[in-house]
Structures are given as C-alpha cells and as structure tokens.
C-alpha cells in the first residue's frame, strides 16, 4: 500500500520540501532506494549519497538539508530525528501490510473457566490459560503459550509462540514478548546448610521459596529466549519502555529502570537495581545487590562487581587485538606482581641512598 508524503506528515509531523503528493510504498537505504521508496539520512557521513540516491524522498535533519549542494528536483521530509521518524514509518507500513488475525479463541486452546479473556483478544492454538488469569483487550497470544494462575496481561500486549509466563505475573499494556521467553521462573535462591570441611563436609543447599512475581511495565519488549526470574518475596520489576534483547538473564528482585536497553547475552544477578535510560552492552555480567545510576552505559563484555553511582560510560572488557600482541600483553600481566616488587625494592634503595647523601 502506498501513502503520499502528505499523509505521512499528517500522522508523524515534519516539514515537506518538494512534492507533497508523491506516493511511497516502503523504505530502503539511500544507496538501494527506488523512486517509489522513502530513504533516510541518520549519519552525516552518508550525506553524499543523498545527492545520488534514486529514492522518491529522503527523511533528513534541518542541519543536513542545509549542507546539500543542491535540492533541485528532490523531495524531503525534514525532521529533527530522521532515524526515529523512519522507525515510526516502518511500523506503519508493516501494520498496513500485515494480515490482521481475527479476534477469538482457537478451538485447540485450553482456558480455565475462571479466566477472563477479552472478546477482542486473539488466542492461538494450544495456548494454556490457567485459573483467574485476566487477558485484556486486543491482546494477542500465539501458539503454545502457557500462562500461569492469576497472571494479568494488559491491553495490546503480544506474546509470540512458546512463551511461558508463570503464575502471579503482570504484563503491561503493549508489551511484546518474543518466542521462547520465560517470565516468572523461580529465582536462583538457595541457603547453604553445610557442616564440616573438605571430605568430611555434609549437608545440602536448602531451596528458598520464591513467592514474589514479575511486574512488566507498558511498552516493554523482551527478546527471544530471555528469562526473567520472579522475586523471592517482592516482585522483580521491569519499568515502562525497557527494551531487552535475546538471551538475557535477569535475576530475582532486580529492578530495571524505565527506557533502559539491555543487549543480548547480558546476565544480571539478583537484587540489582539499574536506573533509567541506561545502556547495557552485550555479554555484560552484573553482580548481585549492586546499583547502577540513571544514564549509565556499560560497554560489551564488561563485568560489574560494585555499584556505579555516577552517570557515564564504564568499561572493563579488554578490546580485541592481534593474537601476537595479546600474548605479549598477557605475559606482562602475569608478571605484574614481580614487576611491582622490583619497583618497590628500587624505590626503597633510592630512598636509602638519598638519606645517606
């Protein structure tokens, strides 16, 4: 389906420079776009491509538009944030193109009689909904999803196939949970009960009941195969508009602040508090019972073992270098203690010699 630039601007704003009646039927990169497509410039280093693109129109920031040598014969939508504008337009085209699933319950679904399912909800095949669950308006639950007792899923949420939501959880409006995610599994809580040392040690780990839940705010997105543990006593909390990538582990009683993003394979241990507008890179490991302030950025593969109480960027991962260079650096690191002792000895000898003089 094609839309005119005027129709797009009426919905999302922006100033049209050029032909407002031009129709576009999709989006494409500057170097690949065709006359029926809309492109965008988010990085000024690609400004030269705007002059050569075949796109029907380009989303562009005012400052970048002013840098163009010529605008002749070209059409633009001028907006302060072309990248975000592009994302909204892309969502619109997907919504227009995607077939809408009809509301209703698939005959293969199993729903407890005490559950409340809105008439506008879409319940797919082999879905299991336990007792006292509440499913809001226009919720979509795809095949093979299991929803535990007493869970609430608010309006417009979408659970993709094979998601499991344990009992007593709350999923906020318009949340998106991708395939294979598990919400509300037991937190990793065990009390040690051992006596003795070494081979004489006896006893076991005693499981701590996890009686809290998981509360997920509005507009949260959770990636495939991500796991969020329920709290031991109070809830694990994911605030509004948090975006979590695939294969992320969030431990019990964590609190993730609004608008924070967490990249794939990150692991966050229990009772950790992460502030608002934070960015956690891929494969980051965060120890339990620490706090990250608002606007903290942790770069990929870093380890966080103590609280980070000031905004800013933090890194502990060693950047990739050539193999031979890494071997030299590793050899130096292995000998740091010896080098430190030698430096201390030299400092002592110099101090003694100075006192004798």
C-alpha positions in Angstrom: 0.0 0.0 0.0 1.3 3.4 -1.0 1.0 6.6 1.0 1.5 10.2 0.0 4.2 12.2 1.9 1.3 14.5 3.0 -0.4 11.5 4.6 2.8 10.5 6.4 3.5 14.0 7.6 -0.1 14.4 8.9 0.5 11.4 11.0 4.1 11.9 12.2 4.8 15.6 11.6 7.8 17.1 9.8 8.1 19.7 7.0 7.8 18.6 3.4 10.2 20.2 1.0 9.2 19.3 -2.6 6.2 17.3 -3.8 3.8 16.5 -1.0 1.6 14.4 -3.3 4.5 11.9 -4.0 3.5 8.4 -3.1 5.9 5.9 -1.4 5.2 2.3 -0.8 8.1 1.4 1.5 11.5 2.3 2.9 15.1 1.5 1.7 18.7 2.6 2.3 19.9 5.6 0.4 22.1 3.5 -1.9 19.4 1.0 -2.8 16.2 3.0 -2.7 14.0 3.3 -5.8 11.7 6.2 -6.8 8.7 4.6 -5.0 10.6 4.3 -1.7 11.4 6.6 1.2 15.0 6.7 2.4 16.6 8.4 5.5 19.8 10.1 6.5 20.7 9.4 10.1 24.5 9.7 9.8 26.0 12.8 8.2 28.9 10.8 6.7 26.5 9.5 4.2 25.4 13.0 3.1 26.9 12.5 -0.4 24.5 9.6 -1.0 21.6 12.0 -0.7 22.8 13.7 -3.8 22.9 10.5 -5.8 20.0 8.4 -4.3 17.2 7.3 -6.5 14.7 7.5 -3.6 11.5 9.3 -4.1 12.0 11.3 -0.9 14.5 11.4 1.9 14.0 11.9 5.7 16.6 14.5 6.7 17.5 16.7 9.6 17.4 20.5 9.1 21.2 20.9 9.6 22.0 18.2 7.0 19.5 19.7 4.5 21.4 23.0 4.7 24.6 21.2 3.8 23.4 19.9 0.5 24.9 21.5 -2.6 21.6 21.3 -4.5 18.0 20.4 -3.7 16.8 20.7 -7.3 14.3 18.0 -8.3 14.4 16.3 -4.9 11.8 15.9 -2.2 12.4 15.7 1.6 10.6 15.3 4.9 12.6 17.5 7.3 12.5 16.3 10.9 14.9 16.7 13.9 15.3 12.9 14.3 15.2 11.1 10.9 16.1 7.7 12.4 13.2 7.7 14.9 10.9 9.0 12.1 12.0 6.2 9.9 11.2 3.6 12.7 7.6 5.0 13.0 7.0 5.0 9.3 8.3 1.4 9.1 5.9 0.3 11.8 3.1 2.0 9.8 3.9 0.1 6.6 4.2 -3.2 8.5 0.8 -2.6 10.1 -0.8 -1.8 6.8 0.7 -4.9 5.1 0.4 -7.5 7.8 -2.8 -9.5 7.9 -4.9 -8.9 11.0 -5.7 -12.1 13.0 -9.4 -12.3 13.8 -10.4 -12.0 17.4 -11.4 -15.1 19.2 -10.1 -18.3 20.8 -8.7 -21.2 18.7 -10.5 -24.5 19.3 -7.2 -26.0 20.4 -6.7 -23.6 23.3 -7.3 -24.7 26.9 -8.8 -22.0 29.1 -9.8 -22.3 32.7 -13.5 -21.3 33.3 -12.4 -18.7 35.9 -10.1 -16.9 33.4 -11.3 -13.6 31.9 -10.5 -13.2 28.2 -11.5 -10.0 26.4 -13.7 -10.6 23.3 -11.1 -8.7 21.2 -8.2 -10.9 22.2 -6.6 -13.4 19.8 -5.8 -16.7 21.4 -3.9 -19.2 19.2 -3.7 -23.0 19.1 -2.5 -25.0 22.0 -2.5 -22.0 24.3 -3.0 -22.9 28.0 -4.5 -20.2 30.3 -4.8 -21.2 34.0 -7.3 -20.1 36.6 -8.0 -16.5 37.4 -5.9 -15.1 34.5 -7.1 -11.8 33.1 -6.4 -11.1 29.4 -7.1 -7.5 28.3 -8.5 -6.0 25.1 -6.7 -6.7 21.8 -4.1 -9.0 23.4 -2.6 -11.4 21.0 -1.3 -14.8 22.3 0.3 -17.0 19.8 0.6 -20.8 19.6 1.8 -22.9 22.5 1.9 -20.1 25.1 1.3 -21.1 28.7 0.0 -18.5 31.2 0.1 -19.4 34.9 -2.6 -18.9 37.5 -3.5 -15.3 38.4 -1.4 -13.6 35.8 -2.7 -10.4 34.2 -1.9 -9.3 30.7 -3.0 -5.8 29.8 -4.4 -4.4 26.6 -2.4 -4.7 23.3 0.3 -7.0 24.6 1.6 -9.6 22.2 3.1 -12.9 23.3 4.9 -14.8 20.5 4.9 -18.7 20.2 6.2 -20.8 23.1 6.4 -18.0 25.7 5.9 -19.2 29.2 4.5 -16.9 31.9 4.4 -18.4 35.4 1.7 -17.6 38.0 1.1 -14.2 39.5 2.9 -12.1 37.0 1.7 -8.7 35.5 2.4 -7.8 31.8 1.8 -4.2 31.0 0.0 -2.6 28.0 1.5 -3.1 24.6 4.3 -5.3 25.9 6.0 -7.6 23.3 7.4 -10.9 24.5 9.2 -12.9 21.8 9.3 -16.6 21.3 10.7 -18.9 24.0 11.0 -16.2 26.7 10.2 -17.4 30.3 8.7 -14.9 32.7 8.5 -15.6 36.4 10.5 -18.8 36.8 12.0 -19.3 40.2 14.8 -17.1 41.3 18.1 -18.8 42.0 17.8 -18.8 45.8 19.4 -21.5 48.0 20.5 -21.3 51.6 23.7 -23.2 52.4 23.3 -25.7 55.2 26.7 -27.5 55.4 28.8 -28.7 58.4 32.5 -29.6 58.4 35.3 -29.1 56.0 36.8 -30.9 53.0 35.8 -34.6 52.6 34.1 -34.5 55.9 31.7 -31.8 54.8 28.0 -32.8 55.0 24.7 -31.1 54.4 23.0 -29.6 51.4 21.5 -26.5 49.7 18.0 -25.5 51.0 15.7 -24.0 48.4 14.3 -20.6 49.3 10.7 -20.3 48.1 10.2 -17.6 45.5 6.8 -16.2 46.4 7.1 -12.8 44.6 6.2 -12.3 41.0 7.3 -10.3 37.9 5.8 -6.9 37.0 6.4 -5.7 33.5 5.5 -2.1 32.5 3.9 -0.6 29.5 5.7 -0.8 26.1 8.4 -3.2 27.3 9.9 -5.5 24.7 11.6 -8.8 25.7 13.7 -10.8 23.3 13.6 -14.4 22.3 14.7 -17.0 25.0 15.2 -14.3 27.6 14.4 -15.3 31.2 13.2 -13.0 34.0 13.1 -14.6 37.4 10.3 -14.0 39.9 11.2 -12.3 43.2 11.9 -14.2 46.4 9.4 -12.1 48.4 8.7 -8.8 46.4 8.3 -8.6 42.6 11.1 -8.4 40.0 10.2 -5.1 38.3 10.8 -4.1 34.6 9.6 -0.5 34.2 8.0 1.1 31.2 9.6 1.1 27.8 12.6 -1.1 28.7 14.0 -3.0 25.7 15.6 -6.3 26.4 17.4 -8.3 23.7 17.5 -12.1 23.1 19.2 -14.5 25.6 19.3 -12.1 28.6 19.1 -13.4 32.2 17.6 -11.1 34.8 17.7 -12.5 38.4 15.2 -12.3 41.1 14.2 -9.0 42.7 16.0 -6.9 40.1 14.6 -3.5 39.2 15.2 -2.3 35.7 14.5 1.5 35.3 12.4 2.9 32.5 13.8 3.4 29.0 16.9 1.2 29.7 18.1 -1.1 27.0 19.9 -4.4 27.6 21.8 -6.2 24.7 22.0 -9.9 24.1 23.6 -12.4 26.5 23.8 -10.0 29.4 23.4 -11.6 32.8 22.1 -9.6 35.8 22.3 -11.2 39.2 19.6 -10.9 41.8 18.6 -7.8 43.7 20.4 -5.5 41.3 18.9 -2.1 40.6 19.5 -0.5 37.2 18.5 3.1 36.7 16.6 4.9 34.0 17.9 5.4 30.5 20.9 3.0 31.0 22.5 1.1 28.2 23.9 -2.4 29.0 26.1 -3.9 26.3 26.1 -7.5 25.0 27.5 -10.2 27.3 27.8 -7.8 30.3 27.8 -9.5 33.6 26.5 -7.6 36.6 26.9 -9.0 40.2 24.0 -9.1 42.6 23.0 -6.4 45.1 24.6 -3.5 43.2 23.1 -0.3 41.9 23.6 1.5 38.6 22.7 5.2 38.5 20.5 6.7 35.8 22.2 7.2 32.4 25.0 4.6 33.0 26.4 2.9 29.9 28.3 -0.4 30.3 30.2 -1.5 27.2 30.1 -5.0 25.9 31.6 -7.9 27.8 32.3 -5.8 30.9 32.0 -7.2 34.4 30.3 -5.0 37.0 31.1 -6.1 40.6 30.2 -2.9 42.5 27.8 -0.1 42.3 28.2 2.6 39.6 26.6 5.7 41.2 27.5 8.3 38.7 26.2 8.6 35.1 28.7 7.9 32.3 30.4 5.1 30.3 32.1 2.2 32.1 34.3 -0.5 30.5 36.2 -3.4 31.9 36.5 -5.7 28.9 39.8 -6.0 27.1 39.4 -4.8 23.5 40.3 -7.3 20.7 43.9 -7.1 19.4 46.1 -9.3 17.2 47.0 -12.7 18.7 50.7 -12.0 19.0 50.0 -8.6 20.6 47.6 -10.3 23.1 50.2 -12.9 24.0 52.7 -10.1 24.8 50.2 -8.3 26.9 49.2 -11.5 28.7 52.9 -12.2 29.5 53.2 -8.7 31.0 50.1 -9.1 33.1 51.3 -12.4 34.5 54.5 -10.7 35.7 52.9 -7.5 37.2 53.4 -8.7 40.8 57.1 -9.4 40.2 57.5 -6.0 38.5 55.7 -4.3 41.4 58.0 -5.9 43.9 61.1 -4.9 41.9 59.8 -1.3 41.7 59.2 -1.2 45.4 62.8 -2.5 46.0 64.2 0.1 43.7 62.2 2.9 45.4 63.5 1.7 48.8 67.1 1.6 47.6 66.9 5.1 46.1 65.3 6.4 49.3 68.1 4.9 51.4 70.8 6.3 49.1 69.2 9.7 49.3 69.1 9.7 53.1 72.8 8.7 53.2 73.7 11.6 50.9 
